[in-house]
Amino acid sequence: MAYFLFIDESGQDRRESPYEVLAGIAVKDQDLWNLVQALRDAELRHFGVRYTADRGELKAKRLLKAKTFRLAAQMPPIPPDLRRELAADCLLNGSTAGRSQLTALAQAKLAYVEEALEICARFRCKAFASLIPADAPRPAGGEFLRKDYAYLFERYFYFLEDPDREALGLVIFDELERIQSHILIEQMNRYFWATWKGRTRASQIVPEPFFVHSELTTGVQIADLVAYILSWGFRLPGMAEPARAELQGMVERVCQLRHRAIRERMGNPQFVIWSFALINDLRAREEVAGG
């Protein structure tokens, strides 16, 4: 048995997003194709046409920006069949779209995201995330794996090694620029081969990642949704940036996808470790010690 961990980021430009988020969604191998089919069916059911046909991926910043919520609220809820017809008309004839079409498309976007998260829960997907404040210290060089990646792999490992699972884990990233991809591969090699924790986790996580085009890979698109929702709507103690209230229902759905691991820590054999973590310093332990 194996799991695929699809990983994407949100807010890495550190301009508009309140927090940078590295997020992953884990899917069991035998569930992956059924999940993809269910999400494609939902796309057609809500939009009437493939939203991704000539627009690239279903990016969260397109689906969930504040303007979408404003447009969706400018009219009462439109019945699903009519909404689908109007949304399709808006996508196919956007330059001539009127108020009804724009409202229908906005309502369809929100309904699709809600159903996408429900589908992930139905297929027992698990979400993992590292959340980073804008002022978090960052590595000076590219030698070591950033702490947000290390924490994400740690939580993924806890999920994989639980006694009722004991599965192998694969890692799939949204494709980066070639030089960035090589840097990340080298950092992962160093982490999984040269550190005790990394070698332990390599027993269940395959250290060599796959890189894919996000617009062609449904799992990465879901990871993008999770990352965006957490950045703008999820808050842990110590996270001072305001959250968007309209996202709270979706935040609750994402939180239902968290994994809860129990490990011994500081003499407590029942210490709870959630799969979402706030990372206030991105520098690896080796870099901090060396500085």
Residue pairs with C-beta under 8 A, 6 or more apart in sequence:
1 28
1 29
1 30
1 165
1 166
1 167
1 168
2 28
2 29
2 167
2 168
2 169
2 170
3 26
3 27
3 28
3 29
3 159
3 160
3 167
3 168
3 169
3 170
4 26
4 27
4 29
4 32
4 170
4 172
4 219
5 24
5 25
5 26
5 128
5 156
5 169
5 170
5 171
5 172
6 24
6 25
6 26
6 27
6 172
6 217
6 219
6 220
6 222
6 223
7 22
7 23
7 24
7 152
7 171
7 172
7 173
7 174
7 220
7 223
8 23
8 24
8 173
8 174
8 214
8 220
8 221
8 223
8 224
8 227
9 20
9 21
9 22
9 23
9 174
9 227
10 17
10 20
10 21
10 23
10 60
10 224
10 227
10 228
10 230
10 231
11 17
11 18
11 19
11 20
11 21
11 227
11 231
12 20
14 20
14 134
17 231
17 232
18 134
18 231
18 232
18 241
18 242
18 243
19 131
19 132
19 133
19 134
19 230
19 231
19 239
19 241
20 131
20 132
20 134
20 148
20 231
21 129
21 130
21 131
21 132
21 227
21 228
21 230
21 231
22 129
22 130
22 132
22 148
22 149
22 152
22 227
23 127
23 128
23 129
23 130
23 223
23 224
23 226
23 227
23 230
24 127
24 128
24 129
24 152
24 156
24 223
24 226
25 120
25 125
25 126
25 127
25 128
25 219
25 222
25 223
25 226
25 257
26 125
26 126
26 127
26 128
26 156
26 159
26 169
27 35
27 123
27 125
27 219
28 123
28 124
28 167
31 123
31 124
31 125
32 219
34 123
35 119
35 120
35 123
35 125
35 218
35 219
36 218
36 219
38 119
38 122
38 123
39 116
39 119
39 218
39 222
40 50
40 218
42 112
42 115
42 116
42 119
43 50
43 51
43 52
43 58
43 112
44 50
45 80
45 84
45 115
46 83
46 84
46 87
46 108
46 109
46 111
46 112
46 115
47 84
47 87
47 88
47 91
47 105
47 108
47 112
48 84
48 85
48 87
48 88
48 89
48 91
49 88
49 91
49 92
51 58
51 91
51 112
52 58
52 215
55 91
56 215
57 214
57 215
57 220
57 221
57 224
58 112
58 221
58 225
59 221
59 224
60 113
60 224
60 225
60 227
60 228
60 229
61 228
62 68
62 109
63 109
63 110
63 112
63 113
63 225
64 109
64 110
64 113
64 225
64 228
64 229
64 232
64 247
64 250
66 244
66 246
67 106
68 106
68 109
68 110
69 106
69 110
69 246
70 106
71 102
71 103
71 105
71 106
72 103
72 106
72 107
72 109
72 110
74 99
74 103
75 99
75 100
75 103
77 107
78 86
78 100
78 103
78 104
78 107
80 111
82 104
83 104
83 107
83 108
83 111
84 104
84 108
85 104
86 100
86 101
86 103
86 104
86 105
87 101
87 104
87 105
87 107
87 108
89 97
89 101
90 97
90 101
90 102
90 104
90 105
91 105
93 101
97 105
113 225
113 250
114 249
114 250
114 253
116 222
116 225
117 225
117 250
117 253
117 254
117 257
118 253
120 127
120 222
120 257
121 253
121 256
121 257
125 222
125 257
126 159
126 257
126 258
126 259
126 275
127 226
127 254
127 257
127 258
127 259
127 275
127 276
128 152
128 155
128 156
128 159
128 259
128 275
128 276
129 152
129 226
129 227
129 230
129 275
129 276
129 277
130 147
130 148
130 149
130 151
130 152
130 276
130 277
130 279
131 230
131 231
131 234
131 236
131 239
131 276
131 277
131 278
131 279
132 148
132 278
132 279
132 280
132 282
133 239
133 241
133 278
133 280
136 279
136 280
136 281
136 282
137 281
137 282
137 283
138 146
138 282
138 283
139 146
139 282
139 283
139 284
139 287
140 283
140 287
140 291
141 287
142 183
142 186
142 187
143 187
143 190
143 287
144 187
144 190
144 191
144 283
144 284
144 286
144 287
145 187
145 188
145 190
145 191
145 284
146 187
146 282
146 283
146 284
147 279
147 281
147 282
147 283
147 284
148 279
148 282
149 184
149 187
149 188
149 191
150 191
150 197
150 284
151 277
151 279
153 171
153 191
153 201
153 205
154 197
154 201
155 259
155 261
155 273
155 274
155 275
155 277
156 169
156 171
156 205
156 275
157 169
157 200
157 201
157 204
157 205
158 259
158 261
158 263
158 273
158 275
159 165
159 169
159 259
159 261
159 275
160 166
160 167
160 168
160 169
160 204
160 205
161 204
162 261
166 204
167 204
168 204
168 205
168 206
169 204
169 205
169 206
170 206
170 210
171 205
171 206
171 209
171 210
172 209
172 210
172 211
172 212
172 217
172 219
172 220
173 181
173 184
173 209
173 210
173 211
173 212
173 220
174 211
174 212
174 213
174 214
174 217
174 220
174 223
174 224
175 181
175 211
175 212
175 213
175 214
176 184
176 211
181 211
184 209
185 208
185 209
188 207
188 208
188 209
189 207
189 208
190 198
191 198
191 207
192 198
192 199
192 201
192 202
192 205
192 207
193 199
193 202
193 207
198 207
212 220
214 220
214 221
214 224
215 221
226 254
226 257
229 247
229 250
229 251
229 254
230 251
230 254
230 276
232 243
232 244
232 247
233 243
233 244
233 247
233 248
233 250
233 251
234 243
234 251
234 254
234 255
234 276
235 241
235 243
236 276
236 278
238 278
238 280
239 278
243 251
255 276
258 274
258 275
258 276
259 274
259 275
260 272
260 273
260 274
260 275
261 272
261 273
261 274
261 275
262 270
262 271
262 272
262 273
263 271
263 273
264 271
265 271
265 273
281 288
283 291
